[in-house]
Amino acid sequence: MLYLYGMKTKAIIILLSLICQLSSAQESLPKQEVRAAWITAVYGLDWPKAKATTPDGRKLQQGEIIEMLDRLKAANFNTVLFQTRTRGDVIYKSLYEPFNSILTGRTGGDPGYDPLAFVVEECHRRGMECHAWIVAIPLGNRTHVNSLGNNSVTKKRPAITVAYKREFFLNPGNPDTKRYLMDITAEIVKNYDIDGVHYDYLRYPENAPNFPDRNEFRRYGDGRDINQWRRDNITEIVRYIYNGVKALKPWVKVSTSPVGKYDDTTRYPSNGWNAYDAVKQDVAGWLGEGIQDQIFPMMYFKGNNFYPFALDWKEQSNGRQIIPGLGIYFLDPKEGDWNISEVERQIRFCRSNYLSGQAYYRVKYLMDNVQGLYDVLTNGLYTAPALIPPMGWLDNQAPSTPKGLKLETADGGFTRLSWEAATDNDTRNAPMYVVYASNNYPVDTSDPVNIVAQRVSENNYTYLPLMPWTKKRYFAVSAIDRYGNESEAAQMDQ
């Protein structure tokens, strides 16, 4: 039997009135939509500002994340892309690479807690997914590599690294590179309850015909053109990681953030900046082969540099989830001084053309409410929660419907919602639950306005939204699995 509790107090009623009020004039919102934000750790761009060298510093560092997650939750975001590996260093305890200096001020410095475990737990408490964002190929400039000392992969595994234009990279042409990246990935997937692994810069440097991989090309080229060989190298890394992750935890999403234009379209050129030619990412090939679950193309463009290429991604998707990355940093007058209406149009375009959601680069510009973007989302475009779209190509069987849903008042003024646990075909994960509430019976579970909590589990009540015990008359509960399949909902007896 599962229970949700609430205490009737004046403070709760006041806060609930703020949480639950929705504009009567709001536009129709999708029930399923990825709403993601990139939290950038490299150079401390988004996080952290405080150094975890003392208990107080550690608390401040954690508090920065908590504030971000609280505000994302309040804006009805459901996915956090948290930078976990930056440039050959990481923000968790690893056997392969050292702690990033941003945590304590020195490379390898232990912050006294596990930042990745902390963020995963805090995301899940708020009903949000957490994806480990991994910067794949770049290793940084010489100064950065030297700062890592003997812990740098350039020293530990020099055969899989190369220097190019005063920077260091993993060499995609060396077959051991894919195994090294998979070792890092497996460490994360095995040790953390993450919902996805998300790869950035899984590509060659742009327009790099002289990338120093000629020895590998002579050895492994097998008669191919060098450009095709390089594309095949990246594809093989993607394939190897995807299959490796699915062998460990098949529900963990695998995604990349490729260059925002796949290739030239019939009517619109990419102006030389595309995934296929400039950086050797054959993303349409990955999608066609089914070795990606989600794609977050970096579509930091306006007008006809955005819309036709977004449609092209949709056409190439093979049923996988396409979530355009929106370049909201361009709203900053120092970056591009876009008008807020440009971002609003892009969100509506994604919805009207049935793309799977939107992602925002970077979270700072949401937190700073640049040009009122955060307000536009919370007061208009994101006024109701959304569930993550299901991954039917991996599992399309929903859990059983919960039974025996009851609402009652217990001794001490507590309200209690209880139901019998559901079951699922994948027994490795117990089903989670979505709670709905309405003043109408039966509760309309197709309307996202009625979602009041998601990712509810037996051990995860701490950060449930305050349940509207005094605001809504009826509740409904459905079960949902790690693949996003949702059961029919159990309704209360009228």
C-alpha positions as CSV (number, residue, x, y, z in Angstrom):
1,M,0.0,0.0,0.0
2,L,1.4,3.4,-0.9
3,Y,0.5,6.6,0.9
4,L,0.7,10.4,0.4
5,Y,0.2,12.6,3.3
6,G,-0.5,16.3,3.8
7,M,-1.0,18.7,6.8
8,K,-3.8,21.3,6.6
9,T,-2.2,24.6,7.6
10,K,-2.7,28.2,6.6
11,A,0.8,28.3,5.1
12,I,0.0,25.4,2.9
13,I,-3.2,26.9,1.7
14,I,-1.5,30.2,0.8
15,L,1.3,28.4,-1.1
16,L,-1.1,26.1,-2.8
17,S,-3.1,29.0,-4.2
18,L,0.1,30.3,-5.8
19,I,1.1,26.9,-7.1
20,C,-2.2,25.7,-8.5
21,Q,-3.6,28.9,-10.0
22,L,-3.6,28.6,-13.8
23,S,-4.5,31.3,-16.3
24,S,-7.9,30.8,-17.7
25,A,-6.7,32.1,-21.0
26,Q,-3.7,29.7,-21.4
27,E,-3.2,27.9,-24.7
28,S,-3.6,24.2,-25.0
29,L,-0.4,22.5,-23.7
30,P,0.9,19.0,-24.5
31,K,0.7,16.4,-21.9
32,Q,4.0,14.8,-23.1
33,E,7.0,17.0,-23.8
34,V,10.7,17.1,-22.9
35,R,11.5,20.4,-21.2
36,A,15.3,20.4,-20.5
37,A,18.0,22.8,-19.4
38,W,21.7,22.4,-19.6
39,I,23.6,23.1,-16.4
40,T,27.1,23.9,-17.4
41,A,29.9,23.1,-15.0
42,V,32.9,23.9,-17.3
43,Y,34.7,27.0,-16.0
44,G,31.9,27.3,-13.4
45,L,29.7,29.0,-16.1
46,D,26.4,28.0,-14.4
47,W,27.6,26.2,-11.4
48,P,29.3,26.2,-8.9
49,K,30.3,29.6,-7.7
50,A,31.1,28.5,-4.1
51,K,34.1,26.2,-3.4
52,A,33.5,23.1,-1.3
53,T,36.6,23.5,0.9
54,T,34.7,23.8,4.2
55,P,31.3,22.6,5.5
56,D,29.8,26.0,4.9
57,G,31.3,26.2,1.4
58,R,29.9,22.7,0.6
59,K,26.5,23.8,1.9
60,L,26.6,26.9,-0.3
61,Q,27.6,24.8,-3.4
62,Q,24.7,22.4,-2.8
63,G,22.4,25.3,-2.2
64,E,23.2,26.8,-5.6
65,I,21.9,23.6,-7.3
66,I,18.9,23.4,-5.0
67,E,17.9,26.9,-6.0
68,M,18.2,26.1,-9.7
69,L,16.2,22.9,-9.4
70,D,13.5,24.6,-7.3
71,R,13.1,27.2,-10.0
72,L,13.1,24.8,-12.8
73,K,10.5,22.7,-11.0
74,A,8.4,25.8,-10.4
75,A,8.5,26.4,-14.2
76,N,7.4,22.9,-14.9
77,F,10.7,21.6,-16.4
78,N,11.1,17.9,-16.3
79,T,14.7,17.2,-17.5
80,V,18.1,18.4,-16.3
81,L,21.2,17.9,-18.5
82,F,23.9,18.1,-15.8
83,Q,27.5,18.4,-16.9
84,T,29.3,15.5,-15.4
85,R,32.5,15.3,-17.5
86,T,34.1,18.5,-18.8
87,R,37.6,18.3,-20.4
88,G,39.1,15.1,-19.2
89,D,37.9,15.7,-15.6
90,V,34.7,15.0,-13.8
91,I,32.4,16.1,-11.0
92,Y,32.0,12.6,-9.3
93,K,34.4,10.1,-7.7
94,S,36.0,8.3,-10.7
95,L,38.5,5.6,-11.2
96,Y,39.5,7.2,-14.6
97,E,39.6,10.9,-14.3
98,P,40.2,13.5,-11.5
99,F,37.7,15.8,-9.8
100,N,37.3,19.1,-11.7
101,S,39.0,22.1,-10.0
102,I,35.7,24.0,-10.1
103,L,34.6,22.1,-7.0
104,T,37.3,23.0,-4.6
105,G,39.7,25.3,-6.4
106,R,42.3,22.5,-7.1
107,T,42.3,19.6,-9.6
108,G,41.5,16.3,-7.9
109,G,40.2,18.1,-4.7
110,D,37.5,16.0,-3.0
111,P,34.5,18.3,-2.3
112,G,33.4,16.0,0.6
113,Y,30.3,14.8,-1.1
114,D,29.3,13.3,-4.4
115,P,27.9,16.1,-6.6
116,L,26.4,13.7,-9.2
117,A,24.7,11.6,-6.6
118,F,23.4,14.8,-4.9
119,V,22.0,16.2,-8.2
120,V,20.4,12.9,-9.2
121,E,18.6,12.6,-5.8
122,E,17.5,16.2,-5.8
123,C,16.1,16.0,-9.4
124,H,14.2,12.8,-8.5
125,R,12.7,14.4,-5.4
126,R,11.3,17.1,-7.6
127,G,9.9,14.6,-10.2
128,M,12.6,15.5,-12.8
129,E,14.9,13.3,-14.8
130,C,18.7,13.8,-14.5
131,H,20.9,13.1,-17.5
132,A,24.7,12.9,-17.1
133,W,26.1,15.3,-19.7
134,I,29.5,14.1,-20.9
135,V,31.8,16.1,-23.1
136,A,33.3,13.3,-25.2
137,I,36.3,14.2,-27.5
138,P,38.0,17.5,-26.4
139,L,40.5,17.3,-23.5
140,G,41.3,21.0,-23.3
141,N,44.3,23.2,-24.1
142,R,47.9,22.6,-22.9
143,T,47.5,24.7,-19.8
144,H,44.4,22.7,-18.7
145,V,46.0,19.3,-19.6
146,N,49.1,20.3,-17.6
147,S,47.0,21.2,-14.6
148,L,45.7,17.6,-14.5
149,G,49.3,16.3,-14.2
150,N,49.7,12.5,-14.3
151,N,45.9,12.1,-13.9
152,S,45.3,13.4,-17.4
153,V,44.3,10.8,-20.0
154,T,47.1,12.3,-22.2
155,K,49.5,10.8,-19.7
156,K,47.7,7.7,-18.7
157,R,46.5,6.7,-22.2
158,P,48.6,8.7,-24.6
159,A,47.9,6.3,-27.5
160,I,44.3,7.4,-27.7
161,T,45.0,11.2,-27.6
162,V,46.3,13.7,-30.1
163,A,47.3,17.4,-30.1
164,Y,45.7,19.6,-32.7
165,K,45.8,23.4,-32.9
166,R,47.1,23.9,-29.4
167,E,44.4,21.6,-27.9
168,F,44.2,17.9,-27.0
169,F,41.6,15.5,-28.2
170,L,40.7,11.8,-27.9
171,N,41.4,10.3,-31.3
172,P,38.2,8.8,-32.8
173,G,40.3,6.8,-35.2
174,N,41.8,4.7,-32.5
175,P,39.4,1.8,-31.6
176,D,40.4,2.0,-28.0
177,T,38.8,5.5,-27.7
178,K,35.3,4.0,-27.8
179,R,36.3,1.6,-25.1
180,Y,37.7,4.4,-22.9
181,L,34.5,6.4,-23.3
182,M,32.4,3.4,-22.5
183,D,34.5,2.7,-19.4
184,I,33.6,6.3,-18.2
185,T,30.0,5.8,-19.2
186,A,29.7,2.4,-17.5
187,E,31.1,3.8,-14.3
188,I,28.3,6.4,-14.3
189,V,25.5,4.1,-15.4
190,K,26.4,1.4,-12.9
191,N,26.9,3.7,-9.9
192,Y,24.2,6.3,-10.3
193,D,20.4,6.1,-10.8
194,I,20.6,8.5,-13.8
195,D,17.9,8.6,-16.4
196,G,20.1,9.3,-19.4
197,V,23.7,9.8,-20.6
198,H,24.0,12.8,-22.9
199,Y,27.0,13.3,-25.2
200,D,28.4,16.7,-26.3
201,Y,31.1,17.2,-28.8
202,L,31.0,13.6,-29.9
203,R,32.5,14.6,-33.2
204,Y,35.7,15.9,-34.9
205,P,36.7,19.6,-34.6
206,E,34.9,21.6,-37.3
207,N,36.4,21.6,-40.8
208,A,39.6,19.9,-39.7
209,P,41.1,18.1,-42.8
210,N,44.5,18.1,-41.1
211,F,43.4,16.4,-37.9
212,P,46.4,14.2,-37.0
213,D,44.9,10.7,-37.6
214,R,46.7,9.7,-40.8
215,N,48.5,6.8,-39.2
216,E,45.1,5.3,-38.0
217,F,43.6,6.0,-41.4
218,R,46.3,4.0,-43.1
219,R,45.8,1.2,-40.7
220,Y,42.0,1.1,-40.4
221,G,40.8,3.0,-43.5
222,D,40.0,-0.2,-45.4
223,G,39.7,1.6,-48.8
224,R,37.3,4.3,-47.6
225,D,37.5,8.0,-48.3
226,I,38.9,9.7,-45.2
227,N,35.8,11.7,-44.7
228,Q,33.6,8.6,-44.7
229,W,36.1,6.8,-42.5
230,R,35.9,9.6,-39.9
231,R,32.1,9.6,-40.0
232,D,32.2,5.8,-39.5
233,N,34.6,6.3,-36.5
234,I,32.1,8.6,-34.8
235,T,29.2,6.3,-35.6
236,E,31.1,3.3,-34.2
237,I,31.6,5.1,-30.9
238,V,27.9,6.0,-30.8
239,R,26.9,2.4,-31.6
240,Y,29.4,0.9,-29.0
241,I,28.2,3.2,-26.2
242,Y,24.5,2.8,-27.0
243,N,24.7,-1.0,-27.0
244,G,26.9,-0.9,-23.9
245,V,24.4,1.2,-22.0
246,K,21.4,-0.9,-23.0
247,A,23.2,-4.0,-21.8
248,L,23.6,-2.4,-18.4
249,K,20.3,-0.5,-17.9
250,P,18.1,-0.5,-21.0
251,W,15.8,2.3,-19.6
252,V,18.7,4.8,-19.5
253,K,18.3,7.2,-22.4
254,V,21.3,7.7,-24.7
255,S,21.4,11.0,-26.5
256,T,23.8,13.5,-28.2
257,S,23.8,17.2,-29.0
258,P,24.9,17.3,-32.6
259,V,25.6,20.4,-34.6
260,G,22.2,22.0,-35.2
261,K,21.9,21.4,-39.0
262,Y,22.3,17.9,-40.2
263,D,23.1,18.8,-43.8
264,D,21.9,21.1,-46.6
265,T,18.2,20.8,-47.4
266,T,16.6,21.0,-50.8
267,R,15.8,24.7,-50.4
268,Y,18.1,25.9,-47.6
269,P,21.9,25.6,-47.4
270,S,23.7,25.0,-44.1
271,N,26.3,27.6,-45.1
272,G,29.1,25.1,-44.4
273,W,28.1,24.5,-40.8
274,N,26.5,21.1,-40.6
275,A,26.9,17.9,-38.7
276,Y,27.5,15.6,-41.7
277,D,30.3,17.4,-43.5
278,A,31.8,19.9,-41.0
279,V,32.2,17.6,-38.0
280,K,31.5,14.1,-39.4
281,Q,28.3,13.3,-37.5
282,D,26.0,11.1,-39.5
283,V,23.1,11.6,-37.1
284,A,20.5,10.5,-39.6
285,G,22.4,7.2,-39.9
286,W,22.4,6.9,-36.1
287,L,18.7,7.5,-35.9
288,G,18.0,5.1,-38.8
289,E,20.0,2.4,-37.1
290,G,18.2,3.0,-33.8
291,I,21.3,3.8,-31.8
292,Q,20.0,7.0,-30.2
293,D,16.9,7.5,-28.0
294,Q,17.0,11.3,-28.1
295,I,18.8,14.0,-30.1
296,F,19.3,17.5,-28.8
297,P,20.5,19.4,-31.9
298,M,22.2,22.7,-31.1
299,M,19.8,24.8,-33.1
300,Y,21.1,28.2,-31.9
301,F,19.7,30.0,-34.9
302,K,16.9,32.3,-36.0
303,G,14.3,32.3,-38.8
304,N,15.0,30.1,-41.8
305,N,18.2,28.9,-40.2
306,F,15.9,27.2,-37.6
307,Y,12.6,26.2,-39.0
308,P,13.4,24.2,-42.1
309,F,16.3,22.4,-40.3
310,A,14.0,21.5,-37.4
311,L,11.6,19.9,-39.9
312,D,14.6,18.1,-41.5
313,W,15.5,16.6,-38.1
314,K,11.9,15.5,-37.6
315,E,11.9,13.8,-41.0
316,Q,15.1,12.0,-40.2
317,S,14.0,10.9,-36.7
318,N,12.9,7.3,-37.3
319,G,10.4,7.7,-34.5
320,R,13.1,8.8,-32.0
321,Q,12.8,11.9,-29.9
322,I,14.1,15.2,-31.4
323,I,14.4,18.0,-28.9
324,P,15.8,21.2,-30.4
325,G,18.3,23.0,-28.3
326,L,17.3,26.7,-28.2
327,G,20.1,29.3,-28.0
328,I,18.6,31.5,-25.3
329,Y,22.0,33.0,-24.5
330,F,21.4,35.1,-27.6
331,L,18.7,37.0,-25.7
332,D,21.5,38.6,-23.8
333,P,22.4,42.0,-25.4
334,K,26.0,41.1,-25.1
335,E,25.5,37.9,-27.0
336,G,23.0,38.5,-29.8
337,D,20.2,40.7,-28.4
338,W,17.4,38.5,-29.8
339,N,13.9,39.5,-29.1
340,I,12.0,37.2,-26.8
341,S,9.4,36.6,-29.5
342,E,12.0,34.6,-31.4
343,V,12.2,32.0,-28.7
344,E,8.4,31.9,-28.2
345,R,7.9,31.2,-31.9
346,Q,10.4,28.4,-31.9
347,I,8.7,26.7,-28.9
348,R,5.3,27.0,-30.7
349,F,6.8,25.7,-33.9
350,C,8.2,22.6,-32.1
351,R,4.8,21.9,-30.7
352,S,2.8,22.5,-33.9
353,N,5.2,20.2,-35.8
354,Y,5.2,17.4,-33.1
355,L,8.8,17.6,-32.1
356,S,9.4,16.0,-28.7
357,G,10.2,19.1,-26.7
358,Q,12.7,21.9,-26.2
359,A,16.1,22.3,-24.4
360,Y,17.6,25.5,-23.2
361,Y,21.3,26.5,-23.4
362,R,22.1,27.6,-20.7
363,V,20.3,27.5,-17.4
364,K,21.9,30.8,-16.4
365,Y,19.7,32.7,-18.8
366,L,16.6,31.1,-17.4
367,M,17.7,31.9,-13.8
368,D,18.5,35.5,-14.8
369,N,15.1,35.8,-16.5
370,V,16.8,37.4,-19.5
371,Q,14.2,39.5,-21.4
372,G,11.5,37.9,-19.2
373,L,12.0,34.4,-20.6
374,Y,11.4,32.6,-17.2
375,D,8.2,34.7,-16.8
376,V,7.0,33.9,-20.3
377,L,7.4,30.2,-19.6
378,T,5.9,30.1,-16.1
379,N,3.0,32.4,-17.0
380,G,2.2,31.1,-20.4
381,L,4.0,28.4,-22.3
382,Y,4.8,26.1,-19.4
383,T,1.8,26.7,-17.0
384,A,1.1,23.0,-16.6
385,P,3.5,20.0,-16.0
386,A,4.4,17.6,-18.8
387,L,5.4,13.9,-18.7
388,I,8.4,12.6,-20.6
389,P,7.4,11.0,-24.0
390,P,7.6,7.2,-23.9
391,M,10.4,5.2,-25.6
392,G,8.1,2.7,-27.3
393,W,10.9,1.2,-29.4
394,L,12.5,-0.2,-26.2
395,D,9.4,-1.1,-24.2
396,N,5.7,-0.3,-25.0
397,Q,4.0,-2.2,-22.2
398,A,2.5,-0.1,-19.5
399,P,2.4,-1.1,-15.8
400,S,-0.8,-2.4,-14.4
401,T,-3.4,0.0,-13.1
402,P,-3.2,0.9,-9.4
403,K,-6.1,-0.3,-7.4
404,G,-8.0,0.8,-4.3
405,L,-7.4,4.5,-4.5
406,K,-8.7,6.2,-1.3
407,L,-8.6,9.6,0.2
408,E,-9.2,9.9,3.9
409,T,-8.3,12.1,6.9
410,A,-6.2,10.5,9.6
411,D,-5.8,11.4,13.2
412,G,-3.8,14.6,13.8
413,G,-5.3,16.5,10.8
414,F,-3.3,14.6,8.1
415,T,-4.9,13.8,4.8
416,R,-3.9,10.5,3.2
417,L,-4.1,9.3,-0.3
418,S,-3.4,5.5,-0.6
419,W,-3.5,2.9,-3.3
420,E,-2.3,-0.7,-4.0
421,A,1.0,-0.9,-5.8
422,A,1.1,-1.6,-9.6
423,T,3.3,-4.2,-11.3
424,D,5.4,-4.0,-14.4
425,N,6.8,-6.4,-17.0
426,D,10.3,-5.0,-16.3
427,T,10.8,-6.2,-12.7
428,R,14.1,-4.4,-12.3
429,N,12.3,-1.2,-11.5
430,A,9.2,-0.8,-9.4
431,P,6.6,1.4,-11.2
432,M,6.4,5.1,-10.3
433,Y,3.2,7.1,-10.1
434,V,1.6,10.2,-11.5
435,V,-1.0,11.9,-9.3
436,Y,-3.8,14.0,-10.8
437,A,-6.4,16.2,-9.1
438,S,-9.5,18.0,-10.2
439,N,-12.9,19.3,-9.0
440,N,-14.6,17.3,-11.8
441,Y,-15.3,13.6,-11.7
442,P,-13.8,11.5,-13.2
443,V,-10.5,13.4,-13.2
444,D,-9.4,14.1,-16.8
445,T,-6.0,12.5,-16.9
446,S,-5.5,13.7,-20.5
447,D,-5.3,17.3,-19.4
448,P,-1.8,18.2,-18.0
449,V,-3.3,20.9,-15.9
450,N,-4.5,18.2,-13.6
451,I,-1.0,16.7,-13.0
452,V,0.1,17.5,-9.4
453,A,2.9,15.1,-8.9
454,Q,5.0,12.7,-11.0
455,R,7.8,10.2,-10.5
456,V,6.2,9.4,-7.1
457,S,7.7,6.3,-5.5
458,E,7.4,4.5,-2.2
459,N,10.7,6.1,-1.1
460,N,10.3,9.5,-2.6
461,Y,7.8,11.8,-0.9
462,T,10.1,14.5,0.5
463,Y,9.8,17.0,-2.4
464,L,6.4,16.1,-3.7
465,P,4.5,19.2,-4.6
466,L,2.1,20.3,-1.9
467,M,-0.9,18.2,-2.6
468,P,-4.0,20.3,-3.1
469,W,-6.0,18.6,-0.4
470,T,-8.1,21.7,0.3
471,K,-8.3,22.9,-3.4
472,K,-9.4,19.8,-5.3
473,R,-12.2,17.3,-4.6
474,Y,-11.0,14.3,-6.6
475,F,-7.8,12.5,-7.3
476,A,-6.5,9.9,-9.7
477,V,-3.3,7.9,-9.8
478,S,-1.6,6.1,-12.8
479,A,1.5,4.0,-12.8
480,I,4.4,4.8,-15.1
481,D,7.6,2.9,-15.9
482,R,11.2,4.0,-16.6
483,Y,10.4,3.9,-20.3
484,G,7.6,6.4,-20.0
485,N,4.7,4.0,-20.5
486,E,1.7,5.1,-18.4
487,S,-1.1,2.9,-17.2
488,E,-4.8,3.7,-17.1
489,A,-5.5,5.8,-14.0
490,A,-7.3,4.6,-10.9
491,Q,-10.1,7.0,-9.9
492,M,-11.5,7.6,-6.5
493,D,-15.0,6.4,-5.7
494,Q,-17.3,9.3,-6.1
